[in-house]
């Protein structure tokens, strides 16, 4: 599923390199310090298991599941299954 979306899809989907809503420099520096320099990369590429204590296989599973859910939502919107007027 990840191959359909491509690398960096989550970041592009949310309009930038970082998904988090408040992108001030201090927060970015803190995230880099605690999560590693690649924290903004999608999936296991952005995971530093020594810092997060989350295995790459778990991050890969979560990322794949997230992309599948995005695809389902996108298809639902495309086919008018989801009503966004409410």
MMTF fields as JSON, N, C-alpha, C and O atoms, coordinates in Angstrom:
{
  "mmtfVersion": "1.0.0",
  "mmtfProducer": "UNKNOWN",
  "numBonds": 343,
  "numAtoms": 344,
  "numGroups": 86,
  "numChains": 1,
  "numModels": 1,
  "chainsPerModel": [1],
  "groupsPerChain": [86],
  "chainIdList": ["A"],
  "bondAtomList": [4, 2, 8, 6, 12, 10, 16, 14, 20, 18, 24, 22, 28, 26, 32, 30, 36, 34, 40, 38, 44, 42, 48, 46, 52, 50, 56, 54, 60, 58, 64, 62, 68, 66, 72, 70, 76, 74, 80, 78, 84, 82, 88, 86, 92, 90, 96, 94, 100, 98, 104, 102, 108, 106, 112, 110, 116, 114, 120, 118, 124, 122, 128, 126, 132, 130, 136, 134, 140, 138, 144, 142, 148, 146, 152, 150, 156, 154, 160, 158, 164, 162, 168, 166, 172, 170, 176, 174, 180, 178, 184, 182, 188, 186, 192, 190, 196, 194, 200, 198, 204, 202, 208, 206, 212, 210, 216, 214, 220, 218, 224, 222, 228, 226, 232, 230, 236, 234, 240, 238, 244, 242, 248, 246, 252, 250, 256, 254, 260, 258, 264, 262, 268, 266, 272, 270, 276, 274, 280, 278, 284, 282, 288, 286, 292, 290, 296, 294, 300, 298, 304, 302, 308, 306, 312, 310, 316, 314, 320, 318, 324, 322, 328, 326, 332, 330, 336, 334, 340, 338],
  "bondOrderList": [1, 1, 1, 1, 1, 1, 1, 1, 1, 1, 1, 1, 1, 1, 1, 1, 1, 1, 1, 1, 1, 1, 1, 1, 1, 1, 1, 1, 1, 1, 1, 1, 1, 1, 1, 1, 1, 1, 1, 1, 1, 1, 1, 1, 1, 1, 1, 1, 1, 1, 1, 1, 1, 1, 1, 1, 1, 1, 1, 1, 1, 1, 1, 1, 1, 1, 1, 1, 1, 1, 1, 1, 1, 1, 1, 1, 1, 1, 1, 1, 1, 1, 1, 1, 1],
  "groupList": [{"groupName": "UNK", "atomNameList": ["N", "CA", "C", "O"], "elementList": ["N", "C", "C", "O"], "formalChargeList": [0, 0, 0, 0], "bondAtomList": [1, 0, 2, 1, 3, 2], "bondOrderList": [1, 1, 2], "singleLetterCode": "X", "chemCompType": "L-PEPTIDE LINKING"}],
  "groupTypeList": [0, 0, 0, 0, 0, 0, 0, 0, 0, 0, 0, 0, 0, 0, 0, 0, 0, 0, 0, 0, 0, 0, 0, 0, 0, 0, 0, 0, 0, 0, 0, 0, 0, 0, 0, 0, 0, 0, 0, 0, 0, 0, 0, 0, 0, 0, 0, 0, 0, 0, 0, 0, 0, 0, 0, 0, 0, 0, 0, 0, 0, 0, 0, 0, 0, 0, 0, 0, 0, 0, 0, 0, 0, 0, 0, 0, 0, 0, 0, 0, 0, 0, 0, 0, 0, 0],
  "groupIdList": [1, 2, 3, 4, 5, 6, 7, 8, 9, 10, 11, 12, 13, 14, 15, 16, 17, 18, 19, 20, 21, 22, 23, 24, 25, 26, 27, 28, 29, 30, 31, 32, 33, 34, 35, 36, 37, 38, 39, 40, 41, 42, 43, 44, 45, 46, 47, 48, 49, 50, 51, 52, 53, 54, 55, 56, 57, 58, 59, 60, 61, 62, 63, 64, 65, 66, 67, 68, 69, 70, 71, 72, 73, 74, 75, 76, 77, 78, 79, 80, 81, 82, 83, 84, 85, 86],
  "secStructList": [7, 2, 2, 2, 2, 7, 6, 6, 2, 2, 2, 2, 2, 6, 6, 1, 1, 7, 7, 1, 1, 7, 7, 7, 2, 2, 2, 2, 2, 2, 2, 2, 2, 2, 2, 7, 6, 6, 6, 6, 1, 1, 4, 4, 4, 4, 7, 7, 2, 2, 2, 2, 7, 7, 7, 2, 2, 2, 2, 2, 2, 2, 2, 2, 2, 2, 2, 2, 2, 2, 2, 2, 2, 2, 2, 2, 2, 2, 6, 6, 7, 1, 7, 7, 7, 7],
  "xCoordList": [0.82, 0.0, 0.863, 0.526, 1.957, 2.805, 3.354, 3.586, 3.56, 4.101, 3.115, 3.525, 1.814, 0.799, 0.913, 0.815, 1.118, 1.175, 2.547, 2.649, 3.598, 4.956, 5.521, 4.793, 6.818, 7.501, 7.166, 7.113, 6.944, 6.637, 5.173, 4.81, 4.334, 2.93, 2.207, 1.446, 2.434, 1.738, 2.086, 1.21, 3.353, 3.773, 3.129, 2.662, 3.101, 2.491, 0.984, 0.399, 0.36, -1.08, -1.476, -2.517, -0.64, -0.926, -0.267, -0.286, 0.311, 0.761, 2.136, 2.395, 3.018, 4.36, 5.167, 4.697, 6.371, 7.261, 6.913, 7.404, 6.068, 5.751, 4.241, 3.53, 3.755, 2.321, 1.799, 0.627, 2.645, 2.227, 1.731, 2.285, 0.681, 0.058, 0.886, 0.753, 1.724, 2.488, 3.949, 4.663, 4.391, 5.719, 6.73, 7.521, 6.722, 7.711, 9.097, 9.208, 10.127, 11.502, 11.865, 12.545, 11.421, 11.749, 11.19, 11.877, 9.954, 9.356, 10.085, 10.294, 10.467, 11.206, 12.534, 12.929, 13.225, 14.506, 14.32, 15.132, 13.261, 12.998, 12.677, 13.136, 11.893, 11.561, 12.813, 12.996, 13.678, 14.93, 15.78, 16.399, 15.807, 16.608, 16.076, 16.85, 14.77, 14.185, 13.907, 14.001, 13.563, 13.157, 14.181, 14.077, 15.172, 16.194, 15.978, 14.907, 16.996, 16.959, 15.941, 15.471, 15.598, 14.679, 13.232, 12.419, 12.901, 11.579, 10.429, 9.336, 10.639, 9.567, 9.382, 8.441, 10.262, 10.144, 9.008, 8.763, 8.324, 7.217, 7.718, 8.767, 6.957, 7.221, 8.51, 9.006, 9.056, 10.25, 11.479, 12.408, 11.492, 12.636, 12.817, 13.946, 11.729, 11.787, 11.9, 11.947, 11.945, 11.994, 13.431, 14.189, 13.786, 15.059, 14.7, 14.363, 14.775, 14.301, 15.022, 14.462, 16.243, 16.98, 16.351, 16.471, 15.694, 15.074, 13.595, 13.096, 12.884, 11.438, 11.043, 9.954, 11.923, 11.641, 10.456, 9.783, 10.211, 9.172, 9.875, 10.557, 9.716, 10.387, 9.944, 8.795, 10.866, 10.574, 9.391, 8.603, 9.263, 8.163, 6.819, 5.836, 6.773, 5.541, 5.23, 4.078, 6.254, 6.076, 5.62, 4.748, 6.204, 5.818, 4.352, 3.618, 3.93, 2.538, 1.593, 0.584, 1.919, 1.069, 0.997, -0.073, 2.12, 2.171, 1.354, 0.6, 1.505, 0.738, -0.754, -1.547, -1.132, -2.538, -3.097, -4.213, -2.324, -2.74, -2.956, -3.951, -2.025, -2.161, -3.374, -4.058, -3.644, -4.82, -6.102, -7.047, -6.122, -7.298, -7.477, -8.602, -6.376, -6.46, -7.019, -7.84, -6.579, -7.059, -8.559, -9.297, -9.004, -10.43, -11.233, -12.278, -10.748, -11.438, -11.463, -12.495, -10.326, -10.258, -11.235, -11.912, -11.312, -12.238, -13.684, -14.546, -13.948, -15.305, -15.738, -16.873, -14.829, -15.147, -15.36, -16.268, -14.517, -14.587, -15.931, -16.493, -16.432, -17.654, -18.888, -19.983, -18.723, -19.857, -20.435, -21.577, -19.674, -20.157, -20.178, -21.06, -19.203, -19.097, -19.751, -19.462, -20.64, -21.322, -20.571, -20.527, -19.985, -19.2, -20.006, -19.458, -21.29, -22.097, -22.52, -22.904, -22.459, -22.898, -21.791, -22.011],
  "yCoordList": [-1.196, 0.0, 1.259, 2.237, 1.248, 2.434, 2.798, 3.974, 1.803, 2.068, 2.876, 3.64, 2.707, 3.455, 4.943, 5.787, 5.245, 6.638, 7.243, 8.427, 6.468, 6.97, 7.586, 7.908, 7.738, 8.278, 9.75, 10.498, 10.162, 11.551, 11.909, 13.084, 10.92, 11.174, 11.819, 12.769, 11.318, 11.858, 13.329, 14.153, 13.655, 15.041, 15.909, 17.01, 15.422, 16.189, 16.309, 17.357, 15.238, 15.248, 16.334, 16.973, 16.536, 17.527, 18.869, 19.754, 19.038, 20.341, 20.776, 21.978, 19.87, 20.282, 19.131, 17.994, 19.416, 18.389, 17.912, 16.869, 18.656, 18.312, 18.249, 19.146, 17.206, 17.022, 17.857, 18.234, 18.138, 18.809, 20.219, 20.9, 20.679, 21.96, 23.192, 24.208, 23.14, 24.322, 24.112, 23.386, 24.737, 24.478, 25.56, 25.961, 26.031, 27.038, 26.388, 25.179, 27.181, 26.679, 25.939, 24.915, 26.444, 25.801, 24.386, 23.46, 24.218, 22.877, 21.944, 20.771, 22.457, 21.639, 21.205, 20.048, 22.117, 21.778, 20.747, 19.832, 20.885, 19.903, 18.534, 17.512, 18.511, 17.231, 16.583, 15.372, 17.385, 16.839, 16.278, 15.223, 16.982, 16.534, 15.211, 14.283, 15.12, 13.943, 12.795, 11.632, 13.101, 12.053, 11.763, 10.746, 12.64, 12.442, 13.376, 13.962, 13.507, 14.445, 14.073, 14.946, 12.809, 12.351, 12.251, 11.588, 12.897, 12.713, 13.06, 12.516, 13.936, 14.354, 13.409, 13.573, 12.43, 11.459, 10.489, 10.14, 10.061, 9.121, 7.718, 7.297, 7.003, 5.594, 5.334, 6.201, 4.132, 3.722, 4.578, 4.625, 5.252, 6.104, 7.198, 7.572, 7.705, 8.772, 8.279, 9.086, 6.981, 6.421, 6.132, 5.49, 6.611, 6.244, 5.425, 5.972, 4.118, 3.213, 3.44, 3.171, 3.928, 4.209, 5.367, 5.443, 6.251, 7.408, 7.194, 7.64, 6.516, 6.362, 5.095, 5.019, 4.105, 2.796, 2.11, 1.267, 2.477, 1.85, 1.134, 1.775, -0.19, -0.936, -0.481, -0.084, -0.543, -0.136, -0.902, -0.336, -2.169, -2.974, -2.433, -2.468, -1.934, -1.348, -0.025, 0.242, 0.799, 2.068, 1.803, 2.503, 0.8, 0.453, 0.021, 0.418, -0.792, -1.244, -0.059, 0.053, 0.821, 1.99, 2.88, 3.38, 3.078, 3.927, 3.326, 4.034, 2.032, 1.356, 1.426, 1.69, 1.188, 1.248, 2.649, 2.81, 3.655, 5.04, 5.358, 5.984, 4.928, 5.177, 4.469, 5.018, 3.254, 2.525, 3.258, 3.336, 3.797, 4.547, 5.826, 6.191, 6.505, 7.697, 7.342, 8.079, 6.223, 5.783, 5.488, 5.868, 4.827, 4.531, 5.828, 5.954, 6.787, 8.075, 8.803, 9.339, 8.818, 9.498, 8.873, 9.591, 7.55, 6.87, 7.155, 7.307, 7.226, 7.522, 8.919, 9.118, 9.891, 11.253, 11.305, 11.976, 10.593, 10.589, 10.044, 10.544, 9.014, 8.365, 8.893, 8.354, 9.931, 10.557, 9.751, 9.981, 8.805, 7.974, 8.777, 8.59, 9.67, 10.472, 11.817, 12.491, 12.206, 13.484, 14.506, 14.384, 15.503, 16.51, 17.756, 18.714, 17.778, 18.967, 19.158, 20.263, 18.111, 18.247, 18.653, 18.807],
  "zCoordList": [0.0, 0.0, 0.0, -0.668, 0.73, 0.799, -0.583, -0.866, -1.439, -2.768, -3.615, -4.489, -3.354, -4.096, -3.782, -4.673, -2.527, -2.093, -2.308, -2.627, -2.144, -2.33, -1.064, -0.126, -1.061, 0.112, 0.286, -0.69, 1.505, 1.807, 1.603, 1.667, 1.36, 1.054, 2.223, 2.034, 3.419, 4.583, 4.752, 5.015, 4.602, 4.735, 3.662, 3.953, 2.423, 1.344, 1.549, 1.279, 2.026, 2.241, 3.236, 3.087, 4.248, 5.266, 4.982, 5.837, 3.807, 3.365, 3.817, 3.879, 4.133, 4.493, 5.027, 5.058, 5.443, 5.94, 7.327, 7.76, 8.043, 9.419, 9.572, 9.118, 10.203, 10.395, 11.569, 11.592, 12.517, 13.741, 13.457, 12.595, 14.177, 13.857, 14.187, 13.505, 15.195, 15.596, 15.239, 15.931, 14.173, 13.63, 13.983, 13.129, 15.198, 15.547, 15.646, 15.852, 15.502, 15.463, 16.745, 16.697, 17.881, 19.157, 19.206, 19.637, 18.767, 18.776, 17.814, 18.122, 16.665, 15.706, 16.3, 16.156, 16.964, 17.588, 18.69, 18.828, 19.475, 20.543, 19.949, 20.458, 18.877, 18.237, 17.667, 17.785, 17.048, 16.525, 17.66, 17.518, 18.778, 19.915, 20.467, 20.705, 20.67, 21.303, 20.346, 20.738, 19.09, 18.151, 17.065, 16.378, 16.894, 15.871, 14.698, 14.542, 13.883, 12.759, 11.684, 10.954, 11.577, 10.525, 10.995, 10.351, 12.102, 12.699, 11.751, 11.904, 10.792, 9.888, 8.701, 7.924, 8.554, 7.464, 7.757, 8.912, 6.721, 6.882, 7.192, 6.703, 8.006, 8.279, 9.023, 9.742, 8.851, 9.588, 9.289, 10.095, 8.142, 7.799, 8.85, 9.164, 9.386, 10.38, 11.808, 12.736, 11.999, 13.349, 13.77, 13.044, 14.941, 15.571, 16.797, 17.847, 16.655, 17.699, 19.029, 20.092, 18.974, 20.217, 20.988, 22.21, 20.283, 20.933, 21.219, 22.252, 20.314, 20.473, 21.218, 21.786, 21.216, 21.803, 21.104, 21.697, 19.848, 19.038, 17.885, 17.086, 17.792, 16.723, 15.335, 15.137, 14.382, 13.009, 12.421, 11.663, 12.76, 12.215, 12.69, 11.949, 13.923, 14.46, 13.758, 13.416, 13.545, 12.843, 11.406, 10.891, 10.766, 9.397, 9.344, 8.44, 10.312, 10.368, 10.557, 9.86, 11.497, 11.742, 10.505, 10.16, 9.844, 8.664, 7.521, 6.853, 7.301, 6.257, 6.528, 5.624, 7.779, 8.163, 7.95, 7.454, 8.322, 8.145, 6.665, 6.3, 5.817, 4.383, 3.8, 2.937, 4.263, 3.799, 4.192, 3.408, 5.419, 5.873, 5.052, 4.712, 4.735, 3.887, 2.516, 1.969, 1.963, 0.661, 0.712, -0.198, 1.748, 1.907, 1.987, 1.349, 2.764, 2.87, 1.525, 1.12, 0.844, -0.448, -1.44, -2.176, -1.467, -2.365, -1.978, -2.844, -0.67, -0.205, -0.627, -1.059, -0.502, -0.934, -2.442, -2.933, -3.158, -4.621, -5.12, -6.095, -4.436, -4.869, -4.138, -4.304, -3.341, -2.659, -1.524, -1.128, -0.984, 0.122, 1.42, 2.259, 1.581, 2.796, 2.553, 1.565, 3.467, 3.37, 4.222, 5.446, 3.58, 4.304, 4.611, 5.156, 4.28, 4.487, 5.942, 6.327, 6.751, 8.145, 9.065, 10.267]
}
